[in-house]
Amino acid sequence: MSQESPSIKNNSEKGASKTSIVVVGGLLAVALLAAASWFLFSKSRAETAEKPPAAPAVKEVMHLESFVVNLADPPGDCFLRLGVDLGLGHPLKAHSEKDAGAVPTAQVRDVVLGVLTTYHSADLLAPSGKVKLKEELVKSLQAAVPELEVREVYFTDFLVQR
């Protein structure tokens, strides 16, 4: 009888170890599925949250002559040459020589120059600096010249000289 008891114990231990392996494997599979679902759900939610609102359509583009400005760097020897076009929310009215003031070009250039001279060369060389500059130009132009309905700023020339 003593010989039969160890074999019975071994069979029951083998059954218990197989059962625990199955349980652990099942729990591991459930954990992996939960982690994968959470990852996919949070990624899709983040993608929808990151989408910017649709920008209003640009109806016309207004070209401005290039700007050459001193940047705000301390020695004062850094320059920016910038070509700018503005995306407007409505078409510009055709104007004759009599109403040459219909498009406030001088006011627009003054606003752009005022914004440009506050930037440092290091800020403008970084991609995020260019994005920030565009956003600030749009905001400033919308405030100063609301009749133009400036919606976008396009850089057509961009050169920083140190």
C-alpha positions in Angstrom: 0.0 0.0 0.0 2.8 2.3 0.6 3.9 1.9 -3.0 0.5 2.9 -4.3 0.2 6.0 -2.3 3.1 7.9 -3.9 1.8 7.1 -7.4 -1.7 8.4 -6.5 0.0 11.6 -5.1 2.0 12.1 -8.3 -1.1 11.8 -10.4 -3.0 14.3 -8.3 0.0 16.6 -8.3 0.3 16.4 -12.0 -3.4 17.1 -12.4 -3.1 20.1 -10.1 -0.1 21.5 -11.9 -1.8 21.1 -15.3 -4.9 22.9 -13.9 -2.8 25.8 -12.4 -1.0 26.2 -15.8 -4.3 26.4 -17.6 -5.7 28.9 -15.1 -2.5 31.1 -15.3 -2.5 30.9 -19.1 -6.2 31.9 -19.2 -5.6 34.8 -16.8 -2.6 35.9 -18.9 -4.6 35.8 -22.1 -7.4 37.9 -20.5 -4.9 40.4 -19.3 -3.3 40.7 -22.7 -6.7 41.2 -24.4 -7.6 43.8 -21.9 -4.3 45.7 -22.4 -4.7 45.5 -26.2 -8.2 46.8 -26.1 -7.3 49.6 -23.8 -4.3 50.6 -26.0 -6.4 50.6 -29.2 -9.3 52.5 -27.5 -7.0 55.1 -26.0 -5.1 55.5 -29.3 -8.3 56.0 -31.4 -9.7 58.5 -28.8 -6.4 60.4 -28.8 -6.4 60.6 -32.6 -9.9 62.0 -32.7 -9.0 64.5 -29.9 -5.9 65.7 -31.8 -7.7 66.5 -35.0 -8.0 70.3 -35.3 -11.3 71.8 -36.1 -11.8 72.2 -39.8 -10.5 75.6 -40.9 -12.9 77.9 -42.8 -12.2 77.8 -46.5 -9.8 80.3 -48.1 -11.5 82.2 -50.9 -8.6 84.2 -52.1 -4.8 84.6 -51.5 -3.3 88.1 -51.0 0.3 88.4 -51.9 2.6 90.7 -49.9 6.1 91.9 -51.0 8.9 90.2 -49.0 9.9 91.5 -45.6 13.5 92.0 -44.3 13.5 92.7 -40.6 16.0 92.8 -37.7 15.1 90.1 -35.2 15.0 90.6 -31.4 18.4 88.9 -30.8 20.5 90.9 -28.4 23.4 92.0 -30.6 20.8 93.2 -33.2 22.7 91.6 -36.1 20.2 88.8 -37.0 17.8 89.3 -39.9 14.8 87.6 -41.4 13.8 87.7 -45.0 10.2 86.5 -45.2 7.8 86.2 -48.1 4.1 86.0 -47.0 0.8 85.3 -48.7 -2.4 85.6 -46.8 -5.4 83.3 -47.2 -8.6 85.4 -47.0 -12.1 84.5 -46.2 -13.6 86.4 -49.1 -12.4 87.6 -52.5 -10.8 91.0 -52.6 -12.8 93.7 -54.3 -11.4 94.8 -57.6 -10.2 98.3 -57.1 -9.2 101.0 -59.5 -6.6 103.7 -59.0 -9.3 105.9 -57.3 -9.8 103.4 -54.5 -6.3 102.2 -54.1 -6.9 102.3 -50.3 -9.6 99.6 -50.5 -7.0 97.0 -49.6 -5.2 98.2 -46.4 -1.8 96.9 -47.5 0.1 99.4 -45.4 -1.8 98.4 -42.3 -1.3 94.7 -43.0 2.5 95.2 -43.5 2.7 97.2 -40.3 1.0 94.4 -38.3 3.3 91.8 -39.8 6.4 93.8 -39.2 5.3 94.5 -35.6 5.0 90.7 -35.0 8.2 89.7 -36.8 10.5 92.0 -34.8 9.5 90.4 -31.5 11.0 87.0 -32.5 14.5 85.6 -31.9 16.3 83.7 -34.6 16.5 80.5 -32.5 12.7 80.5 -32.2 12.2 80.9 -35.9 14.6 78.1 -36.9 12.6 75.5 -35.0 9.5 74.1 -36.8 7.3 74.9 -33.7 8.5 78.5 -33.9 7.3 78.8 -37.5 3.9 77.4 -36.5 3.7 79.8 -33.5 4.6 82.7 -35.8 1.8 81.8 -38.3 -0.7 81.5 -35.5 0.3 84.9 -34.0 0.2 86.6 -37.4 -3.3 85.3 -38.1 -4.5 86.4 -34.7 -2.9 89.8 -35.0 -4.2 90.4 -38.5 -7.7 89.3 -37.6 -7.7 91.8 -34.7 -6.2 94.7 -36.7 -7.8 94.2 -40.1 -11.0 92.2 -39.5 -12.5 93.2 -42.9 -9.9 91.0 -44.6 -11.0 87.9 -42.7 -7.4 86.5 -42.6 -7.7 82.7 -42.2 -4.2 81.4 -43.1 -0.6 82.6 -43.5 1.6 81.0 -46.1 5.4 81.5 -46.0 6.7 81.7 -49.6 10.3 82.7 -48.6 12.0 82.1 -45.2 15.6 83.0 -44.5 17.2 83.7 -41.2 20.7 85.2 -41.3 22.8 85.3 -38.1 
